[in-house]
């Protein structure tokens, strides 16, 4: 099939790595009631029998519980990372032990190995793809179009992946159906908002050992992620400044009480800069030139293009590793600007990163598992293109979670349901 080595062929002490990986997965699973419920259902009913699932995701403990859930549902799963720095090798090795799972994900690989592992996943000839950032969909369409006919569909985890897929769809180039898992309420209102907010701030604090209190924190982008980051930074007594390009989002941030201004003005004020835009060149040379000595620069967007590190390197007269995960760039005038996690998404790629809290990933991955089941059961009903996950599936995931939390809520009476659906009722 492929001679690309699995993680088990690459780690030094496989037995120890697997033990540690399983320990991390056990902890995650204990706090993932949605996936636990779906895993039991999948194991009993084998809805994914005969499917081959190719995945490119952040390979750490929570993702591993999703991967096991799919494999226990009868699928053969091949997985690799979606970022060279976010893989936990021990978890990858533990996954690779499962009879239905092959893992190629390895931490710290170069570009050649990163794309080699994606090709290795594709060599399993997936019938379903699960992406975080659209790498598999792109590689299949560009290099292996002959596989498309046998692909039932795909599921995409993140905003940037969904943007890329929609662009591809608009150009008429997307040749199989893909669910925009990111866009479901159960995913983006929790994962992007609370997950990115909490885990980005936690990782920056742990990587630097510095406090948020009293800091001027510049948040670039006031979408779901930016909203969460701004709220949580403000909750930790930071002064938040927001930069935006979309007038309604800028107004929303203003009405929320944050200072809103262009990046080039914020550059003079900020102690910490965190980009959450999914766009490129959000912080550039003109901004670096105005920043104070000692500022922190971090990114939570999907790709490492938000802080222009090429321009920063050109300006720098010297560079050094100030701490693990913190690269200091010294300017000609002596100012030092510190970049965290190489400008890659800080909550997943910094040396101690654990990604989002377990609870929110349980929701996101619950939607992923339900979307994959839907593709197997009803895939033929979906044309090529980007599709919303059916609302009923999203509700199902919310209901499992509320049940697990012991939270009860009201139901519409038949009269209320009829009233809500009727246009004849007025004052
Ligand atoms: P979104 O589309 O809701 O928000 C992005 C915001 O950035 C928009 O309001 C847009 O107007 C603004 N923006 C675009 N260019 C800008 C610029 N040059 N300056 C200032 N603002 C600009 O997207 P969402 O869901 O907040 O995701 C943002 C990024 O974070 C994406 O790349 C997504 O894939 C990624 N993401 C990362 C996660 C993580 O774990 N770190 C989790 C979820 C998403």
Boltz pocket constraint, residues with backbone or C-beta under 6 A from the ligand:
constraints:
  - pocket:
      binder: B
      contacts: [[A, 158], [A, 159], [A, 160], [A, 161], [A, 188], [A, 191], [A, 192], [A, 196], [A, 220], [A, 221], [A, 222], [A, 223], [A, 224], [A, 225], [A, 226], [A, 243], [A, 244], [A, 245], [A, 246], [A, 249], [A, 276], [A, 277], [A, 278], [A, 279], [A, 280], [A, 281], [A, 282], [A, 299], [A, 300], [A, 301], [A, 302], [A, 303], [A, 345], [A, 346], [A, 347], [A, 348], [A, 356]]
      max_distance: 6.0
